[in-house]
Amino acid sequence: MSDTVESSGQHFVIGLRPGVDLDPRDTRLLSDIRPAGVVVFRDNFLAGAPYDVWHTRFSRLVAGVRSAIGRDDVVIGIDHEGGTVLRPPEPITPFGFARSWADNAESVGRAMGIELASLGVNVDFAPVADIDSNPSNPVIGQRAFSSGAEDVARACVAFCDGLSAAGVLPCAKHFPGHGDSAADSHYELPIVAATMGEMEARELVPFAQLVKNDIPMIMTAHVLYPDVDPVEPATSSSTWVTDVLRRGMGFAGVVVTDDMGMRAVAAKLATRGACAQILNSGTDLIMVCSHWTDTERVREMAADLAQAQLSGLLDTVMLQRSAARIQRLRRQLRVNTPRLLPMDALSAHRAVAPMRARRGHAGQTVSLDEEA
């Protein structure tokens, strides 16, 4: 594989295929592409096995990822919010939805961080910085800390402080706000009819506060806001990423897309130049997970990026700045050594906040296993 394609590979985060052992196809893909890192899911854990058994298998998986990519400073990411968006089996603490522990977010963040670090994880795609502003929203609901912007901002900052203190980097989502949508971006492109003034007064408040608090990563939403950008969803919108988030709010960290296989934007995967457009928007990392598509497509996407770079379609200055941000992120990543936690520590974490309700409990928002 050419040096240009391998360089393009650093702009991807790849969701592993199901399995408690590293799939040979993933081993080859990670070795060839050398992405920024990976995302693990529920099927990558040996659920039902004793703690020491599933922990050993997962530790082997993490080591295999680092070996395949060929370096230690690798994103080992996970979606770990609470509620139904939890991946590891017990005795990792099954905290409830964020709504139930908003007033204790720093303690929960610290507990989550300690537990995730003990698995070798170093990035959590949390907190949800969305505002629960639309009762008809099928995908956010209790995942949001509150229906009030200031309350969400306060809880998000506290959560990030706790998580970071334990050696796990937070990644706030879903910029510029998924809370007011009435559609699920896993299946269709949500459209939010809000003006920039309305967004600034509500949806952008938590993100602005997180930027002031030096959050290292932010994930964009597959949502279209036609009053702000009538053509592109936030995923590929330079208006949102460069103009609003970077220039307007001063964010200098890494921007990552939500999973590009989700139905809201899946058609973009087949469009030549789509990846270049995403990076040209000011985004740094493109996430592609196996739950919604075949991650082998990343090979074509990396080659397309390389071709765009050679042809001048990919802005050279933007690319250099993006590469620098990714390098800075890699220096921030902790290489967390997997270890078994003592049961008394895990028991103490259970006393920190409410546990997850049984799946399907009345009034509970039930999201997909692969929710992000």
Secondary structure, DSSP 8 states (H G I E B T S, - for coil): --HHHHHHHTTEEEE--SSSS--HHHHHHHHHH--SEEEE-GGGS-TTS-HHHHHHHHHHHHHHHHHHHT-S--EEEE---BTTB--S-TTS--B--GGGGGGGHHHHHHHHHHHHHTTT--EE---B------TT-SS-GGGSS-SSHHHHHHHHHHHHHHHHHTT-EEEEEEET--TT-SS-TTTS--B----HHHHHHTTHHHHHHHHHTT-SEEEE-S-B-TTT-SS--GGG-HIIIIIIIIIIT---SEEE-S-TTSTTTGGGGGSTTHHHHHHHTT--BEEEETTTS-TTHHHHHHHHHHHHHHHT-S-HHHHHHHHHHHHHHHHH----------HHHHHHHHTTS-B---TT-TT-----TT--
